[in-house]
Amino acid sequence: MTHDNAGSTVSRTPLPADGYVGDPEVRAEWDNRYADRPQLWSGRPNGALVAEVAGLTPGRVLDVGCGEGADAVWLARGGWDVTALEVSGVALERAAGHARDAGVAVRWIHAELTEAELVPGSFDLVSAQYPALLRTPDAAAERALLAAVAPGGVLLVVHHAGMDTQHPHDSEFDPADYVWPAMVAALFDDDWEVEVDEQRPRPAPEGGAGAHHTDDVVLRARRLH
């Protein structure tokens, strides 16, 4: 186990359950969701990430909510120095296996974003693809996303269009409980330049949860200083 350049405790393999930093109920919820099937997502990198990263010079990247690791592996293959954060230990085990199979190195952090103790301004890219970040009165998750971006770096937040206005589901999903791109954008000040803020058709992956969503909201902003 080592300490990465963001200052958080990390491991080349997922941390054991007692190394998790965050709400145990959140971890259990996501562990159960992943454990229900051998593969939850498509296994391919998210299309919006691929499109938005195309013109960027590889550097240090934080993959927020890395899931089974498709984005993290793709970024590492592209020359990025990847730190991937996830609440589910089940997902992290799968992600680490995919990284080993691909022959790439990824730093794994088993924690909630708001509990990860990342050193401010540590990443050239912070990517949050369809994150399930819980909303709090002090906007802790939104502020943690912004704080992690280095001067000159990019914040990329992508979500399914229209989910923020859905009615609560019988599955207990309530959009009022979660952070959406507009909430992140609301915190930008003169230190930030919005480069993309739009809804666009989503390149639909074959299979995997969420494949039925047809449009993305893409928010990309650069931290000026």
N, C-alpha and C positions, 0 to 999 in steps of 0.2 A: 504494500500500500504506500502511496506517495501523496504529495501535495502538488496540485497543478498550479498553473500560473494565475488561476483565479482564487487561489488560497483555500479551496475546499478540499476536504478529505475525499480521495477518489481511489478507484481500484481498476485494474485491467479486467477483473471479473466482477460481477455484481456483488455488492455488499450483502452480508447475511441479514436476515430479517431484523435482528436486534441492532443493526447499524442504520436502520431507516430513521430519517429525521423528518417528522411531520405528524399529522393526525393519523393514528392507526386505523380509524374508521375509513378514511379516504383510501389508504393502502388496501384495506380488506375489500372495499367495494371494487376496486380495479383489479385486484388479484382474482377475485371471483369472476369478473367479466372475462378476463383472459383465460382462466382455467376452464371455462365452459366449452372452449374449442381449441384445437391444436394450433390454429392460426387465425387471428382476428382480422388482420388487415391484408391488403393485397400483396405486400412484399415488394412493391415498387415505390420509388421516391415520389413524393407529391408533385404534381405537375406545375403548380404555381411556384414552388421552390425552385424547380429546375429552370423555369423561365426567368425568374427574378435574379438568380445567382449567375446566370450565363455571362454577364458583363463584369462580374466582380473578381478582384484579385484574391486568390485564396489566402486566408489568414486564420485567426482563431475564431471558432464558431461555437455558440451554445445552442444545442437542439433541445428546446423546452418541450417536455412530454414526448420523449423519443419513441415510445411504444416498442414495437418489435425491431426497431433499428434500421428500417429501410433508408430513411433520410440520412442517418448518421453514417451508414456504410457508404452511401453514394457520395456524400461530402468528403469522407476520408479518401475515397478512391480519386476524387478530384483534387487532392492536394491540401485539403483543409485540415487544420489541427482541431479535432472534434472533441468537445465535451458534451455528453448527452445526459440529460436529467429526466428521471421518471419516478413516479410513485409506486408502480407495481413491480415487485420483485419477480413475479412470473414473466412479465414482459422483458425485464432486464436480462434474465437468463436466456431468453430467446434471442434478444438483440446481441448479446455477447457471443452466442453461438454463430450467428450470421456474420459477425465481424471476424471471428476466427476463420470461418469458412472462406471469407473473402480475402484473408491475409492482411487486414488493416487493423491499426491500433486506434481505439477510442477510449476516452476516459469516461467512466460511468459514475453518476452521482445518484444515489437512491434517496431522494428527498422531494418534498414539495418545494416549489420555486421560492416561496416566501421564507423558507426555513434553511435554504441551502448555504447561506453565508458566503455568497459570491462577492469578491472584491469589486467595488464599483469600477466601471469603465474598463473591463477586462477583455471584451470580445469585439472583434471587427464585424461580426454578424451575429445577431440574436434572431433565431428562427422559431416561431411558435405556429405550428401548423395544426389548425383545428383544436386548439388547446381547451382543456376542461379546467379552467382556472376559476376558483371560487371567488365571488364578489364579496368585498368587505367594505364597511363604511369609510375606511381610510385608504381605499384603493391600493392595498398593499401589493397585490399581484401586478397591477398595471405599473406601479412605481418600480417594482423589482425588474420588470422587463426593460424599462427605460434606463435604469441605473446600471445595468450590465453592459450597455453599449459603450464602446470606446469612442473618444472624439474622432470624427471622420468615419465612424462605423455606421452600419445599417441595422435597423430593426425591421423585421418582416413578420407581420401577423396576418394569417389567412384563416378565414372561417367560412362555414356554409352560409350562403345568403338566405336570409329570411328566418333563421332559427331564433334570432333574438326577439321576434315578434310572435312566435308560436304560443298557443295556449298550453298550459301545463298538461303533461301526459299522465296517463294512468300509471306509467312506469316511474312516476314521481320526478320526471324531468321538468324543471321549471326554469325557463330562460332567465328569470329575474335573479337566479342564484349564481349566474356565471358572468364572466368578463367577455365583452364583445369588442371588435376592433374600434368602434366609435368611442368606447370608453377610454381606450388607450390614446386615441387621437386627441381626445379632449384635454389631455395633460401636456400636450406639446406646447412649448414656449419658443422664444426667439432662438434657443439653442438647437432647434430642430427645423429641418426642411422636408416637407412632405413631397416625395417623388412620385408615388402612386397611391391613389385612394379611389378605388372603383369596384364595381361589380362586373364580373366577366364569366363566360361559360367555363365550366370546370372540365379539364381533361379527365374523363371518368375512368378509373382503374377497372380492370377485369376482376370482379369478385372482391370480397372483403367488406367489412362493415362500412357503411357510408357511401357505397357505390351508387346509391339511388339519388344522391344530391347532384344537381345539374349546374349550379352556379356558385361561384366563390365571391366573397368580399376580400379584396387584397389591399392591405395597408403596408406601404413601404416608406420609411422615413430615414433620413440621414442626420446623425448628430454632428452639428457643425463644430462645436467646441465644448 
